[in-house]
Amino acid sequence: MTNWTRKALLLAVSAAAAAGTLTAVGAPVAHSRPAGPAASPLAWGPCAPIPGTPVPAGQQCATIRVPLDYRAPGGRTVEVAVTRLRTDRPEARRGTLLALAGGPGGSGVQRLAQKGEALRAATEGAYDLVSLDPRGVGGSTRAGCGIPEADRHLVTLRSWPAADGSITENAERSRRVALACARDGGPVVRSFSSRNQVRDIDRLRAALGERKLSVWGHSYGSYVAAGYAQEHPDRVDRLVLDSTGDPDPGRVGYGWMANVGPAVALRFPDFAAWAADPAREAEGLRLARRAEDVQPLFLALARELDREPKESDVPGVPLTGNRLRQALHGSLDSDTGFAPLARLIRSAGDPQGRPVLPPELAGALPDEDASLTMAVICNDVRWPGPDSGYARRVAADRARYPLTAGLPANITPCSFWKHDEEPRPTRITDEGPSNVLMIQSLRDPATPLAGALKMRAALGERARMVTVGQGGHGMYLGSGNACGDRAVSDFLVTGKRPERDTHCPN
């Protein structure tokens, strides 16, 4: 084990490292110059309205055409929606910064609308900001598998075991979804993969006329960003990986799901402390007088809803135990989710209450969205087959991590997936320029620190890591931690990063 790995592991345990002195990664890069003629000119115009998200003045949208199958570059093409927000300080411009959304399934066009103005201010106008909707998402070419509506609810698309822990229904549903995608998904669905997103990003770079891109990847987007830098190290200027999963090429999505149980268990005490705080009394949201009583209360309520689902505000969609568990998982990304979760728990436990379901649980996902979410993680890597002991692993996971009830270890459509070619996930290595800054919370419910440390180990001296002493998912310009935001912004603007792995207290 190298010295820096020992320090990173110690940091994960103690979270007490002192802030490091900033040193330059290298001499500041001059303003980027075009890499010759653009691959295909971009016809920029106004962006279409985004429901629930105001589009900043000046944000523009366009599309590029990319090969459906890069093995046949002269064949059929698909459209990828792209967006930009140009610097408001042209004299300070040093290049282009690509913001990659999470997911799979996150829209880069929407993310730039949400974060663009804050990002432009934080980086002092040093970049034109760009993003894209990966194929299958938003304004890009979409496709579905014809998945039945009942299988497209979040609690059926995700493999929550039955109330008694059995997975028979999960296995039948997973086989059904995989067969639908093999039969009706077609070549477009089979093209939804992280590897193709990396290829599409390089087409965007060329279309922009840039020699290099700086990249900020969030969540799943950080995995794609790391893959792009691995495949094209000479085309990446500065790279920020925000909330990162384990890059093990033998597991990828399967490994990410397996990490959810311990991640939620580590994050839940933050919610429990909030929900037991006397300050919640006036809000009507205090769930218990002691933080240690919140988890037993939650588990008992989930079991009660397993036995007798409660009518919700959505006709025909009751609040079940698994919908409550899914609501918990979705609420832990940010402390702002605590109040809605507590409100749901209170109404579920009230005999006269009628729970208001979160929007993502109120109905079935569109076929294209459900198909995309499954296709990326299944196309990326071969998952263990259906006879590899899922029932045994689910039982063990349920016992160890009751809040997630066996979901992280369960069978999915990926166990039955049909591949056109053997998946070849990119192996992240320490070969390449030392131009990576990672930022990670200590208690991330989706991409836990343990997985991020494996990314850190894979990158070696190419990277430095900033940990943030709080819970949540998505740290840069999302957590309110000034120390963490400053470390990332300084790196993007000046090229300086911590001399060693460092920690930002909450």
N, C-alpha and C positions, 0 to 999 in steps of 0.2 A: 504494500500500500504506500502510495507516495505521500509526501508531507502535506500537500494541499488537500488530498482526500481525507487524511486524518483530521485536518482542521475543519473540513466541511461536515464530517460526521459528528465531530464534537459540537459544532454549531447547531446541528439538528437537535442535539440532546439538551444543550444548555441555553442556546439562543442568547449568548452573552458576549459575543465577540465585539471588540471595540471597532469603531469606524476607522477605515484605513485612509491613508494619505492618497490623494488623487495624483496619478501620473499619466502622462500621455501615452496612448496606444501607439501613436505614430504621429508624424508631422501632419497637421491639418491638410485635408485634401482640397485642392483648388476646386472652384465651381466646376461641376461636371460638364463635359463636352459631349456633343452628340457623337455616337459611334457610326458615323456615315448616315446614309439615307434611312429613314424609318422602314421597317419591314413591310408595313401596310399603313398608309396614313389614317389617322384617327379623326373621324368627323364628330367633333365635340358639339354638344348642344345641351339644352336644359334637361335636368333629370325629371323623371316621372315622380309624382307625389308618392310619399312613403307613408302608409297609414300609421298614425301615432308618433311619427318622427318628423319634425320640421327640417326641411332641407336648407342648409345655410345658403345665403346669397353668394353666388359665385361658384357653387359646386356644379360641375358639369358631368355629363355622362356620354358614353359612346359604346360601341361594340367592336370586338375584333373576331375574326374567323380563325379557328385553329383546327388542326386535323382531328377528326373523330378518333382515328387510330394512328398513332405516330409511327407505327410500323409500315403504314401506307400513307406517307405524307402528301401524296398527290391525289388522294381519294376524297371521300366525303368529309365535309367540315361541319363544325358546330359553332354557335355563337357564344362568346363570353362577354358579359356586360362589365364595363370598366368605368371608373369615375375618378375625377381629380378635383382638388381644391388648391389653386395656385397660391404661392406665397404672397402675402400682402406687403412684403419688404423685398422687392427684387434685388436691391443692392446687397442684401444679406444672403441671398440664395447660394447654397453650396451643392445642391443635388436634389434627388427625388427620394422620398420616403414612402415605402409601400406598407400599408397597414393591413394585416391579415386577420380576419375574424375567426372565431372559434367554431365549434360544431362537432362533427361535420354537419353542415347545413346552415352555418351563419352567413349572412349577407355582408360583403365588404362595402357595398354601396350604402347600406343602412348604417354600418359601423362608422364610416367616414362622416355621415350626416350627424351621428351622435357625438363623435369625438373630434371631428375635424377642427372646429374653432379652438377648442382647448389645446389640441395638439399643436396647432399653428402658433398659438401664444406661448406654449411651453418650450417650443424649439426656436422661438424668436425669429420666425420667418425664414429659417435656414433651408426649408425644403418646400418644393411642390409636393403635395400629399396625394397619393393615389391608392386605389384599392380595386378589387374585382369581386364579382359574384362567381364563385367556382361553378363549373359546369354542373347543371342540375339545380341551381339555386337562383331565386329571384328573377332577374332579367336575362339570365343566361338560358341556353337550350335546356329544356326540362323533359323528363320522361318518367313514366310510372310503370308499375308491374301489374296493375289491376288487382291490388291487394284488397280483399273484402273489407267493408267498412268496420265490422266488428273487430278486425285484427289491427286497425289503425288508430285505436285509442292509445294514448301514451302508456297506460298500464297494461295493455296487451302487446303493444309493439315491444315494450321492454318486458323482459321475462320475470315478472313477479311470480313466485311459486303460489300454489293454492294455500288456503288457510291452514291446512294440515301439513304443509311442506312438500306435498307431492308435486311432481313436475310433468306428469303425463300430458296434461293439457298444453303445457308450454312446448313439449316436444312435438305434439301434433300440430300446433299452430306454427312452430318454427319450420317444420317440413312443408307446410302449406304455403307459407310466404316464400320460402326458397324456391319451391317449384313454380310458383307464379312468376317470379323474377327470371327463372331459367326459361320458362315457356313464353312469357309475354313482355319481358323487360327489354329485350332487343339489345343491339350493340351500343346504344347510347347509355343505358343503365350499366352495362358492363364496362363502360369507359369512366365511370365515376370512381376515381381513385386519387390518393395523395400523389402518386407518381405523375399522373397526368396533370394535376394541379401545378406541380413543379414545372412541368414542361410548358404549361399555359402561361405561367408567370414569366418565363424567359421570352415567350413570344410578346408579352406585354412590354417587357423591358426593351426589346428590339423596336417595337412599334413606337415607343416613346423616344427612341433615338438616344438612349442612355447606355454608357459603358458599364456603369454599376448602379445598383439600387441599394439604399439603406432599407432595412426591413424591421418592422415591429410586429411580431407574431404573438397573438393572444390565445392561450389554451390550445385547442387543436391546431390553430394557426401557427403556434410556436413550433410544433412538430413539422409542419410543412415548411416553415422558414428555415429550420435546421437542415431539412432535407435539401432545400434549394442551395443553401450555402455549402453543403457537402458535395452536391453535384456540380456546382458552378462557383468554386471558391474565389475565382478571379472576377466575379461579377457582383460581389457583395461588398459594400463599403462598411457600414456599421450595422450590427445585428443585435436586436433586443428580443430575448425570449421571456415572455411573461406568463407565468403559471404553466409549467411544462410537465408533460407526462414522461414515463419511462420509455426510452426509444428502442428497447430490446427488439431487434428485427425479427426475432422468432415469435414475438407475442403481439406487439403493437396494440391494436384495439382490444384484443383478448386480455392483455395485461392491464390496460387502462381500466377495464371493467372490474377485474379482480381486485384492484386497489381501492375500489369505492367503499367497501365495508369498513376497513380501518380508517379511511379518510373521514367518513361521516361520524364514526365513533370519536375521533379526535376533535372534530368541530362542534359536536352537539353540546358539550359543556358551556360553550359561549352562549348558545341560545338558552340553556337552562339557567345560567346566572342572570341573564337579562329577564327571563320570565319569572324569576323568583324575587327580583328586586322590588322593594317596597314602592319605588317610584311607579311601578306598573299599576298599583292599586287604584289611583285616581283615573287611570285610563281604562279600567275594567279589564285589563289583560294579564293580571298576575295569576299564574297558574298554580303556584305552590309557595309555601313560606320558606322552603329550603331548596336550594338548587338541586340537591341530590334526589329530591322527590319528583322532579319533572320527568325524568326518563321512565320510571315505573308508571306514572300517570299516562304518559304517551303510549307506552306499550299495552297497558290495559285497555285504553280506548281503542287502539287499533284492533286488538283481539275481539272486542265487543262489536266493532263494525264488521269484522270478518263474519261473525255469527249473524248479525242483523244490520245490514246496510241502512243508512239513514237517508231519507229523501232530501235532496238538495234543491237549490234554486233552479236547476236545469231539469226539466221534465224528462224522465227516462234515464237519467244519469245520476244514480245515487252515490253518496259518499261511502265507499267501501274502505276496509282496512288498508288495502293496497293503494287506493287513491290518497288516503291520508299519508301513507309512507312516501309516496311519490311527491306529494306536496312538501313534506319535510325536506326531501333531498333537493328540490328546486328552490327552497327558501334559504338554504344555508350559504349560498354564494356570496351574499352581502348581508350585513346587519340590517339593511333596510327591509329585508324579507321577514324579520322576526315578528313585527306587529301583525301582518296579515296571517302568518302561521298561527300565532297565539289566538287570533280572532277565530280562525277556523277550528282550532282545538276547543275553544270555549263553546262555540255554537254546536259543535258535534257532541259535546258532553251535556248540553242543556236539553232536557226532554222536550221543551217547547221551541227549541232553536231550529232554524233551517239553514244549514251551512251554505255559504256562497263559494262555489268552486273557483279556483284560479283558472284563468282563461285557457291555459294549456291542458287542463283536465276536463273542460266543459264539453268536449266533443271529439270526433275523430279528426286526425290530421288529413289534409289532402293527400291523395295517392302519391303524387310526385314527391311531396316532402317525406312521407313515410318510406318510400322506395329509396330516395337519396340517402337518408340516414343509415339505412341498413346496407346499401350497396357499397358505400365507401369503406366501412370497417370490414365488410366481408371480402371485397375485392383486394384489400391491401395485404392480407396475410391469411394463410390457411389455419383455420381454427381446429381444435380437437374435434374428432368425429362424434356422432351421436352415441356410440357405444364405449366412450372413454371414461365413464364413471361420474357423470354429472350428478346423479341422485346422491351419491355418497358425498361429493364435494359440497353440494347445496346443504345437506344436513349438517355438516361440520361448520359451514359458514353461518348458518342460522343460529347455531348454538354460540358461536364466538362473537357474532356481531348482530344482535337481535334487531337493531334499528333498521337494518336493510334486509332482514328476513330471507337471506339466501339469494337475492337478486344478483349480486356480483359474480356468483359462481355458477349461474344457471345456463342452460342450453339456449341458443339463439338460432335464427335462420342461418347464421354463418357456419354452423355445424353441418348443414346440408347443402351448402352453396356449390354451384357449378362454376368452375373457372375456365375461361378461354385459354389462359396460359398460367403457368405456375407463378404465383405472386412473388415479387422480389423487393421486399421493403429495403429502403436505403439504410445501410449501416453507418451510424454517426461515429466519427473517429476524431482523434486529436490532430489529424493531418489537415493543415490549412492555416490561414492567417489568424493571428490572435486579435480578433475583433468582435468578440461576443460578450454581451452583458446579460446575465439572467437576473430576474427579480421574482421572488416567490414568498408567499405567506407561510407561516409556520403551521397553520391549521387550515389547509385548503381542502374542501369537501369533494372536489372533482379531480384535481391533479395534485395529489399529496406530496409533501416535501420529500418523502422517501423515493418517489419516482423521479422528481426533479434532480435529486442528488445523483441518480444514475445517469441522467443527461449530463450533469456536471462532470461526472467521472469520465464519460465517453469523450467529452470535448477537451479534457485535460487543460493544458496551458493556453488553449485558444480562448478560454472563458474566465470570467469572474462572476461570482454570485452575490447578490444582495438579498438577504432574507429580511422580512418585515414581521415584527412581533405581534401579529394579530391573525384573526381568522378571515376567511373569505377567498374568493376566486377572482383573479384579475386585479393586479396591484397598481400598475401604472395608470395614473389619471382615473383611478376607480376606487381607491381605498381611502383617500384623504390623508395618506401618510406623506407628509411634506419631505421627510428625509428620503424615502424611496423614490418619490417623484423627482426630486432634485438630482439624485444619482443618475437616473435614466436620462433626464433632460440634459444634464451636463455632458454625458457621454455622446448623445446625439449631436449636440451643438459644437463641442470642443474636441471630441475624440478622447477625452480623459475618462478613466474609470478607476474604481478602487484598486490599489496596489495589490490587495489580497481580498479574499472573500470577506464580506463584512455584514454587519447587522444593523438594522434600523429599528429601534424600540417603538412600541405603539404610542 
